Amino acid sequence: MIWRKLLLTGLAAATLAAPVIADDDHEMARRALAAGEILPLRAVLDRINSQYPGEVLEIELDDEKGRWVYEIKLLAANGGVRKLLIDAKDASVIAERDKSPRR
């Protein structure tokens, strides 16, 4: 019985903490945009679209050792998934990984 209470208490605490973390991330990104440290996501997507067409599956914004990076996963026309690391300040491509289906 005590384990059940501890488990339920832990789950409740984790559930309550998650929105706070998400809000902090959102505010951190908003401050970086307002300070001119990053480009708006729409501007980044517009810049890379001609070279890397595809449907956006997932986007993350990370601060990697003082450098803001957009991590973008795209679904290509051939069904493959392409992962791009984009410098959030100037939209330059840092790295890319293509996982095309084998035929």
N, C-alpha and C positions, 0 to 999 in steps of 0.2 A: 504494500500500500504506500509506504513512504517513497519508494522508487517511482511510483506513478505520479505522486505529487511533485517530486523533483523534476521529472520529465516534463510534466505540464507547465511547471513554473519556468523551466528553461525554454520551452517552445514559446511561451507567452513573451518572455523577455526578448528572444530573438526576433519575434514578429514585430514588437514595438520598436526595436532598434533599427530595423532595416529602412524604414522611411526616413529616419534622421540621417543615415549615411547617404542615401540617395539625394536628399535635399542638399547636403553639404557638397556633394559632387556637382550638382546642378549650379549651385551658387558659385563654386570655384570656377567653373567653366564660364559663367556669366561675367565674373570679375575679370577673367583673362581676356575675354572678348572686349569688354569695356576699356581695358587698359591697352588694347592694341597688340596683345601678345599672341593672339590667334586670329585667323580669318573666320568669317561665318561659314558654317558647314555648307550652305548653299553655294557660296563662292568656290569652295574647294571642289565640290561635286561637279560644278560647271566646268572647272579647269581640267579635271581628269577625264571627263566623260568622252571626249573625242578620242583619246588614246586608249582608254579602258572602258569600252561600253559594257553594259550589263545591268542587271537588276540588283539593287543594294539589298543585301541580306542582313547585315549587321554593321554598326558603327560604334566605336569606342573612342573616347578622348582621354589620353593618359599623359601625365607629366613624368617623362622619363629622364631623370637626372637633370632637371631644369629645362628640358626641351619638350614642348608640347607636341604630341603626335596623335594624328587621327589614324586609327586602325580600321580599315574598311574592307568588308568581305562582299564580293560581287559574284552573282551567278551569271556566267558567260552564256552566249548563244549556243555553244557546243555542250552545255550541261556541266561544264567544269566550274570549280570555285576558284576565284582569284582573291588573294589576300594582299592588300596594299598597306604599307606604312607610309604615311604622308606627313611631312613637316607642316604643322598647323599654322605656322607663321607665314609661309610663302607658297604652300601647296606643292612643293617639290616632292618627288617620289624618293623616299629613302631606301625602300626595299619592296620587292614583290615576290610572291610565290604563287605559282599556277598549278592547280591540281586538276588537270584535264582528264576526262575519262579515257581509259585505254580502249582501243578498238582491235 
